């Protein structure tokens, strides 16, 4: 921030300030620069400083400060218009529009004054010879604001009918306003058609597509275009996030969260911008923001979260219910101020309607990280049901448990609550206690024994033995496998003896045998955890499982329990086969087990085994079966899976689909995985991995902004300890690629450098070299040549270490171009390019080079000569002596000629490269005043394409990249001949 001593220094300072982030600091600097301009005693300096001040005020939350510098500028124009140059005269008339909308946004400015100003604008535009297009646009804005629909429509029509001229808003801004009006009228599809050129990047400006992306969110939701709405939120929020002046667009994103079940993300957005609650410089923007704050807080309160703490105005803590009341009161007060000024109730009506919206989507996963929203306290359990209901409750619970239905445990718990103080028969008591024990797991060992006693009292000794066996299995789950085996030995012998005497049925006996088999399988698992599994242990477990199959074989019929025993036994055999290393057999048995559960009417039990099948099939390379199994698991488990299970299945399917070249559906599955991981409270672990994959799948589709938003969200949770350094490096790498595509080169460089730092410790250094090289590219594009040179130098060292000549040569060429742009760097640039040529030559001179590698090296040499020639041609400074320029061009031509020879040695595969070098040589010949040689080179290019296969008799080419290149080469050759003739 040096002293301003002349006009040029002032202009540089204003340019630097214009690059700073929007906000009070930039505004304060603009005020200082105006004071410095006044000291220069140059009218135009003051005019430019006032214009700069006005611009930074407009692009900030202090829009109310615009009027003073504009009034001063207008007075200077009226008094001495000759002090304004052409640009400043244009700018003065341009910002008339800012003043008009700016006045409208300030409720203390009377409507009559705004109308008078509109007339003043129309008069001055007419005097300056401008179209009325901008005037009618502002008139439309005034009419729409006060709710005068008829006048607004007339002005809208006149706006579109008037000629576009230098005062018309840019195409992007005009389309924004036109689409907004159609959306206000409920014509959402038409609005989106109008916005399409902005959304697709055809028209852009400082605030577009930022504003259109935000405006499109609710219309897209209303049309049911949820994927597009999600994408526009992710793209758009990244753009408005750092722009203080875009509070209205920011509010649209908060509204989107409130209407799509993303309340937690909405709260995070509020927390990022605390000043938006209180910034008073733009009352209309504050009204829009507070309206959606009210909407979000009402939504939270409706979900039972009214007492949860939320971000709000600084100085105190807020609950959702308190902030809803505060924001509603402030918003309606502001709306009332506008309505009193306008003489209508339109603004208040609009604000109330916005606050009262109902969600448009119950749940729209976004893929980005958001804190899990706490749920409302659970309602107290219902009072005990009267005795007349108890019989029905017991019957329903028994139906669920006999059919192995989900929620059977909960149904028996309801029976227990209803039966408090009621005398039940032993059988009912036994089932209540048994299911309570199942719910407690290993902590319910004593209850299993009690249940067994009650079953025995009820006259069911077989079920009593089954209950004792369940207790024994719980011992195994608790880690006491040997104790479990000892505990099950008695029930096992007794059950077989009882069954032989017809003292119990197949179902009870099968329960005991299955329990023993489960314990023996747990012993196999424990042995594997400790090392190898003894053959005898595997054999004993398999014998126990086959005993179950032998008992139930052919006896299941319609008995769901016996059908489930058969299916589970096959799943256990599958697991034993996997332990034994027979993976194909294990996969086959898991498939049969899943089929058995589905056939028994128990598809939710099939889910676990379909997931296991998917893992094995993927490992065995049967991707089709893996995909089928995962889809089946999701279908069968949909109503019953817990959030973690859903997340894992969606994640597995995403990985399978991604590996088979289906990034679109893989992204959908990863999105679901991220959502369910967040629901399960596993956002920092499972959710981060899902977001990592989602970002990669979006990147593969070229959806750079969405991918960047997701990866930026994933990185804070991705850790080397939890996810591995490869995942962290890959996420940084992908994010760097996205940001590079988005033109955010400094940020891209940062991520690429961080990834390179992690990859520095890897045994293989190829990735480290690639990342260092990419960082060099980003740093160069960010205008940081010294840092870029250091990155390329490091990359070159690494390329040399890993023996990658191509990477080394390209790093040298990149450094040469950087050196050329530096002051006095021509000699260094030449040396670096010459070194690149030498490296290619040395690689080609090695004792043995495979044919394919040789072809690639020859091509690299040709491109290096070509770039060397371009560099030499550009190194000839315009103010150099004629002899120096002549020498540089001669050297350039020599390198270009070498390139032609090298490319020619590669035949037709390098045709386009050769003709490109030939044309470059032709232009050099022309610069050296050798028109005949230049023409000969142009004719050589045309001749080279006469026999080119896609070339047709009429001189046109079929569509395709190669053909377009051929057409371009021939067009340039003809242009060269025309220039030479002229």
Order of alpha helices (4+ residues) and beta strands (2+ residues): alpha-alpha-alpha-alpha-alpha-alpha-alpha-alpha-alpha-alpha-alpha-alpha-alpha-alpha-alpha-alpha-beta-beta-alpha-alpha-alpha-alpha-alpha-alpha-alpha-alpha-alpha-alpha-alpha-alpha-alpha-alpha-alpha-alpha-alpha-alpha-alpha-alpha-alpha-alpha-alpha-alpha-alpha-alpha-alpha-alpha-alpha-alpha
